[in-house]
């Protein structure tokens, strides 16, 4: 792919209606993209350099109504802008879940360590060390989920959000059949 075309996403359709979910009763501007079309566009966009603005080139076999051509760019941008908001909510909810998990995990860890100290002092002989270590391990395992959220789970969603922001700004151009 040459550098001048490393921002193009090309879609070939028989008719423009294939781009949108025909089951969606919303007005044209608010209509969802077809799931396959969205997957294709997003998948292609992931492969393009992140520093370039994107352009969607729609090759059509049949000429659509002029008002549909005029509203398509706005409809596509509107759709991806709504996906940005979905991703923003996902991150917010995940971080809220992470904070709750962290609080629960810390309380549980403290309880396990405290119980381990009590077991060690109880004088159960060789079993006291075994039980203390088991409680320590269980307490630290309880911290797995909050650490997973804060270290790994949030950033792919933020990456998707940034991609959706790029898609929400992309230009849409048509290649129509000769008349």
C-alpha positions in Angstrom: 0.0 0.0 0.0 1.5 3.3 -1.0 1.8 6.2 1.6 -0.8 8.2 -0.2 -3.4 5.5 0.3 -2.5 4.4 3.8 -5.6 6.2 5.2 -8.2 4.8 2.8 -10.9 2.3 3.8 -12.6 0.9 0.7 -16.0 -0.7 0.7 -17.7 -2.2 -2.4 -21.5 -2.4 -2.2 -24.3 -3.1 -4.7 -26.4 -0.4 -3.1 -25.9 2.1 -0.3 -28.6 0.5 1.9 -26.1 -2.4 2.5 -24.0 0.0 4.7 -26.8 0.5 7.2 -28.9 -1.8 9.4 -32.2 -2.1 7.6 -33.9 -3.3 10.7 -33.2 -0.1 12.5 -36.3 2.1 12.3 -34.4 5.3 13.2 -34.2 8.2 10.7 -31.3 7.9 8.2 -28.9 10.1 10.2 -29.4 8.0 13.4 -29.4 4.6 11.8 -26.8 2.0 12.9 -24.3 0.6 10.5 -24.8 -2.9 9.4 -22.8 -5.2 11.8 -20.8 -6.7 9.0 -20.0 -3.3 7.5 -19.0 -1.9 10.9 -16.7 -4.9 11.5 -15.1 -4.5 8.1 -14.6 -0.8 8.5 -13.2 -1.0 12.1 -11.0 -4.0 11.2 -9.5 -2.1 8.2 -9.0 1.0 10.3 -7.1 -0.9 13.0 -4.5 -1.9 10.3 -3.9 1.7 9.1 -1.4 4.0 10.7 -2.8 5.8 13.7 -1.3 9.2 12.8 -3.3 9.7 9.6 -6.9 10.9 9.3 -9.2 8.2 7.7 -11.2 8.3 4.6 -14.0 5.9 3.7 -14.4 5.3 0.0 -17.7 3.6 -0.9 -17.8 2.0 -4.4 -21.4 1.5 -5.4 -22.8 -0.6 -8.3 -26.1 1.3 -8.4 -26.5 5.0 -8.1 -28.4 6.0 -4.8 -30.8 8.9 -4.3 -28.9 12.2 -4.1 -30.2 13.0 -0.5 -28.8 9.6 0.6 -25.4 10.5 -0.7 -25.5 13.9 1.0 -26.5 12.4 4.4 -24.2 9.4 4.4 -21.0 11.1 5.7 -23.0 12.7 8.6 -24.7 9.3 9.3 -21.4 7.4 9.4 -19.8 10.1 11.6 -22.8 10.2 13.9 -22.7 6.4 14.3 -19.0 6.3 15.3 -19.5 9.3 17.6 -22.1 7.3 19.4 -19.7 4.4 19.6 -17.2 6.8 21.3 -19.7 7.5 24.0 -20.3 3.8 24.5 -16.6 3.2 24.9 -16.4 6.1 27.3 -19.1 4.6 29.4 -17.4 1.2 29.3 -14.2 2.6 30.7 -16.1 4.5 33.4 -18.0 1.4 34.5 -14.9 -0.8 34.4 -12.9 1.7 36.6 -15.8 1.9 39.0 -15.9 -1.9 39.1 -12.1 -1.8 39.6 -12.4 0.6 42.6 -15.1 -1.6 44.2 -13.0 -4.7 43.6 -9.9 -3.0 45.0 -11.7 -2.0 48.2 -13.2 -5.5 48.7 -9.8 -7.1 47.9 -7.9 -4.9 50.3 -10.4 -5.6 53.1 -10.3 -9.3 52.4 -6.5 -9.3 52.2 -6.3 -7.5 55.6 -8.7 -10.0 57.1 -6.7 -12.9 55.7 -3.4 -11.5 57.0 -5.0 -10.8 60.4 -6.4 -14.3 60.6 -3.0 -15.6 59.6 -1.4 -13.8 62.6 -4.1 -15.2 64.9 -3.5 -18.7 63.6 0.3 -18.3 64.0 -0.2 -17.3 67.6 -2.7 -20.0 68.3 0.0 -22.7 68.8 -1.4 -25.3 66.4 2.1 -26.6 65.9 3.4 -27.2 62.4 -0.1 -26.6 60.9 -0.1 -22.9 62.0 2.6 -22.0 59.5 0.7 -23.9 56.8 -2.6 -22.2 57.6 -1.0 -18.8 57.8 0.6 -19.2 54.4 -2.6 -20.5 52.9 -4.5 -17.4 54.2 -1.8 -15.1 52.8 -2.1 -16.7 49.4 -5.9 -16.6 49.4 -5.7 -12.9 50.4 -3.3 -12.0 47.6 -5.3 -14.0 45.0 -8.3 -11.9 45.9 -6.3 -8.9 44.7 -6.0 -10.5 41.2 -9.2 -8.9 39.7 -8.6 -5.3 40.7 -5.0 -5.5 39.6 -6.1 -7.0 36.3 -8.5 -4.2 35.7 -6.1 -1.4 36.6 -3.1 -2.9 34.8 -4.6 -4.5 31.7 -8.3 -4.2 31.0 -8.8 -0.5 30.6 -6.3 0.4 28.0 -7.7 -1.7 25.1 -11.1 0.0 25.6 -9.4 3.4 25.5 -7.6 2.3 22.3 -11.0 1.4 20.8 -12.4 4.7 21.9 -9.5 6.6 20.1 -10.2 4.5 17.0 -13.9 5.3 17.1 -12.9 9.1 17.5 -10.8 8.8 14.3 -13.7 7.0 12.5 -16.1 9.7 13.7 -14.0 12.3 11.9 -13.4 10.4 8.7 -14.4 11.7 5.3 -16.7 9.7 3.2 -16.3 9.7 -0.6 -18.3 7.8 -3.2 -17.2 6.1 -6.4 -20.4 5.8 -8.5 -21.1 3.8 -11.6 -20.9 5.6 -14.9 -24.3 6.7 -16.2 
